[in-house]
């Protein structure tokens, strides 16, 4: 009689998820009217919605910060797992947004939660959250942490210029009109089965100038003009198409899985046309996707976290999920996770 031997390899996985969306909703039509009112630039009706497929997005109210959204999502994740903040010994704030340059926003989150963990920030544009999960996994597997809380709080709507001086400035910041705000969190800890099975990355840093928010660092420490997102969305899309699907192809080959092997595929969502092009290039079936972008817009690194929160309860033990992160810089990241 064959007796299956236990897998001796240590495993770490995602055991709880939480997300938080701001209450205020802003439609693309209302955003377009605000741009026209403040800049005088006349645009054809529904320009923003037609170009992006985004109908609405959530906007953080005054007094709501990146840390606020992260804390709210963290509490939901901890509550769902029956944990308290003191059960966490590593706190990773992994986000493109932050409250300030210094100190690390992780400390602001920790002070609000009341945890006493080792607290660090991780930032890599819209791949920040997936990078943070990978860091937490590595720390758990290395024995450096028993249980990690990875959080993101994204407020990119505050980098949107609603008063462009002319059409050229409007166009240079057009990608910003896709932005919405959100928070997400996951608990990462050792698991007996399943967990995070595979991680891969591909980075093309020669394209770092394609888009971003240049202010706040040593290049542009002051100046309001540098605090707005700048970048050509079409150029960024072109870079991702040029890079192609190599990292996804490698992941599928290495794991021996095809699209039927995944219950869900969570991909960073920028616009509806961008998501449709991703599906066309990769061949992923539409029913595998958790589509949020028409309702929430581009919520930066919180995108995959919000999708995971929506899918988590419907997943059974042993079902697998593929994360596909896309971030400015430029970086692509895949992660295969199996629910324990």
Buried (B, 14 or more C-beta within 10 A) or exposed (E): EEEEEEEEEEBBBBBBBBBBBBEBBBBBBEBBEBBBEEBEBEBEEEBBBEBBBBBBBBBBEEEBBBBBBBBBBBBBBBEBBEBEBEBBBBBBBBBBBBBEEEEBBBBBBBEBBEBEBBBBBBBBBBBBBBBBBBBBBBBBBEEEBEBBBBBBBBBBBBBBBBBBEEEEBBEBBBBBBBBBBBBBBBBBBBBEEBBBBBBBBBBBEEBBEBBBBBBBEEEEEEEEEBBBBBBBBEEBBEBBEEBEBEBBEBBBEEBEBEEEEBBBBBBBBBBBBBBEBBBEEBEBEEEBBBBBBBBBBBBBBBBBBBBBBBBBEEBEEEBBBBBBBBBBBBBBBBBBBBBB
